[in-house]
């Protein structure tokens, strides 16, 4: 769904400015003013000759060659928010469509750092806490590198074309476009998708490149495509994608690429300040360097709560005013990617009816078939139209059943192979004399944390310049100060960080740049008892990432590549996707040999992309999702994808598509296993027979392919294979390496549950932030600061709760089971204001999504839509989901010497045991602050079975 707002009537001042700029307006200009601009159309095409009448074409021909080669007429403005990725990004795709240049902008908004509620009513801690802030910095560095690489590919294609077609431009030679790129050169070269197919991918790339070369009207595009075909034929599938992209692709299918490449020609512009003030300033600089600019298309994803609607409206208003003053047509396009199911595709007609049965297999098959998006049911963005969500069921199960049975998930967008270039002056183009004179009279904006501090609180966002003499002098002086205060580049290696802006290396720089940010950080540090400046290492954009805390269950770094590799590792057992069965040895996998319902030992730790730190292939963690998803410890106990989703490094649609590929592999596993067995029998018959029918090579290829399919598949029903559970056969086709459909269903269900929370917040609005919650239930919450401080520091005397909270404060991660227990203790046992807990979680969690966070706190505070009033017995929960008390041993060093049973209940120590282990309750570890009778219950279900099995093993 795309929503846009049109603005275009120029003022008299703008008309006068345009008439004196030396650039005539095209004939289609007046006609464009009376029409709305859809995302698939633009006021100007990438080729002026294709969009303007003959008169406009003549005007473009007489333009000076230097101007025609550097000026732009249509600009795509990509306002980055929580969508730090190039893959499956609707806003990026829309901004690139019909754009001569792309300007990606990320704003460090001071409102994100400031507290949601000041003390004493609130905690006064920053909404963007230091742990998530550092994760954000990593994501920005990764995205700037990737965008710069893709823009460099596009710029290289344009330079190659200009060199081939215009080595010596004639004064009367027609120019192809304002950027020197023809429409043919902008046609995307389709590169192969998928991972792990090796030679097949290279062959597909070669075929695709040859097809593009044969049909290309542009000689340079054909030559580049032929080069890509040759590279692919030589086995360079990945290189073929880059070479194919060099033919001038704007967007298209591709591999997505890594973090390398030349970032000197592009990247993400980073600024400190409010976006409604930063974006007009940046556009002013673009307009001054590009007098031919006629159209700006703003594309951004909408956000929820926290004044997001007000911020988006302020941005639209400021840009409309800017467009009026400069005589530029403005279109604003909003996009949605927060949920698995698009708001336009929800089965609203089914909500409110009786609970539907679970979807049948035929319905699921129909759901998996790609369908065209349904037409928009509203002209407003989802976050500004709560009326459309009135029928969302209040009960999660009703929503999930109706949605999964009737709604379809939209397919993901392909990754781009190249991007349009940055506009001047952000593309390192040398400024002309006229541009320099104009820029001296304009405020350049805050480009570094130091400059933001020097500007002062009232200069965080600079108003539009007036062009008067004193303003020009102040602007020039501010530019000189920025140049002196910013010795480093922007982190993308272009050597001109002042143009792109500097990505902070430390979280302290972010808080120092925002008014009140440092004070809010100090309050958080006092509350949790940590100093984050010394705890968190700086982000080095040019060096290797810092090693994670060895204790953390989330040892991953931000970035879209790391997110995709983690996803593939979790569902396939390898970060590159399905692998041959010969590489899998179930006898060496620590999870094989029992059902591992709760992880009696810590699950195997794995990094985020290190092949050296991971086995060549192992049974995927998704095989055990049903049993391990509630575990309190372990890297692979859950997907660990939520921080990537919250930051926008990956989308729920990408996760869903990968899970559906696993489902398809599981369905085809029996046939693949039969093919592998037949191939093995043919190979055992002897090489003479294989060569006798002339199909030896093909048989080998088929055998390998079948082995990959069967090794990734094998017996889909892992629970019914007792031989494989006992470790037989190291890597044969019978190993259970593809998760069965039931595990896929569980993961898909959790994605749908996340959607329920988000759509509930869209329905209820700011009620989820109110003390009385969604249901409006008045509760007399206590506001005992001392009791809350004990809870926040992990000093409640309940080991499972304390370990979970200390893990959160130090690493930004807490298991789902831990979150439920600490919330239950705060609201049900201590009776403290649930909003304090929600504010602390919002500040500390790496995966904080405001809607999901506050909606969950409503549930556990008993003021949400949950029909059950949940209360957890925290001690029993710890014994059930962390039987060996690994979490307590990791994060409570004062209890690490105790055996597991005493780590769960240290108050049960005898005097002799206390002397033996050197632990004094009340001195080394606090006594419980609540009645233990409400925290200890009878073990049931999984925990009871585990205790019984462990007792049997000890007797044996």
Secondary structure as UniProt FT lines:
FT   STRAND          3..7
FT   HELIX           12..19
FT   TURN            20..22
FT   TURN            27..28
FT   HELIX           29..33
FT   TURN            39..40
FT   HELIX           48..51
FT   HELIX           54..61
FT   HELIX           65..70
FT   STRAND          74..80
FT   TURN            87..88
FT   HELIX           90..96
FT   TURN            97..98
FT   STRAND          101..108
FT   HELIX           110..113
FT   TURN            119..121
FT   HELIX           130..165
FT   TURN            167..168
FT   TURN            171..172
FT   TURN            178..179
FT   HELIX           184..186
FT   HELIX           199..215
FT   HELIX           219..233
FT   TURN            234..235
FT   HELIX           237..245
FT   TURN            246..248
FT   TURN            264..265
FT   STRAND          269..272
FT   HELIX           275..289
FT   TURN            291..292
FT   STRAND          295..301
FT   TURN            306..307
FT   HELIX           308..326
FT   STRAND          329..335
FT   HELIX           343..345
FT   TURN            348..352
FT   HELIX           361..368
FT   HELIX           382..384
FT   HELIX           386..389
FT   TURN            390..391
FT   HELIX           396..406
FT   TURN            424..427
FT   HELIX           433..439
FT   TURN            440..441
FT   HELIX           449..455
FT   HELIX           457..459
FT   HELIX           469..485
FT   HELIX           497..500
FT   HELIX           507..513
FT   TURN            515..516
FT   HELIX           517..528
FT   HELIX           532..535
FT   TURN            550..551
FT   HELIX           560..572
FT   TURN            575..576
FT   HELIX           581..583
FT   HELIX           586..588
FT   TURN            590..593
FT   TURN            612..613
FT   HELIX           621..624
FT   HELIX           625..628
FT   TURN            629..630
FT   TURN            636..637
FT   HELIX           642..647
FT   HELIX           652..684
FT   HELIX           687..692
FT   TURN            693..694
FT   HELIX           696..711
FT   HELIX           718..720
FT   HELIX           722..725
FT   TURN            726..727
FT   TURN            733..734
FT   HELIX           741..764
FT   HELIX           765..769
FT   TURN            771..776
FT   HELIX           785..793
FT   HELIX           799..811
FT   HELIX           816..824
FT   HELIX           825..829
FT   HELIX           834..844
FT   TURN            846..847
FT   HELIX           850..860
FT   TURN            861..862
FT   HELIX           874..881
FT   TURN            883..884
FT   HELIX           886..891
FT   HELIX           893..895
FT   TURN            896..897
FT   HELIX           900..904
FT   HELIX           906..908
FT   HELIX           911..917
FT   TURN            922..924
FT   HELIX           932..934
FT   HELIX           942..955
//
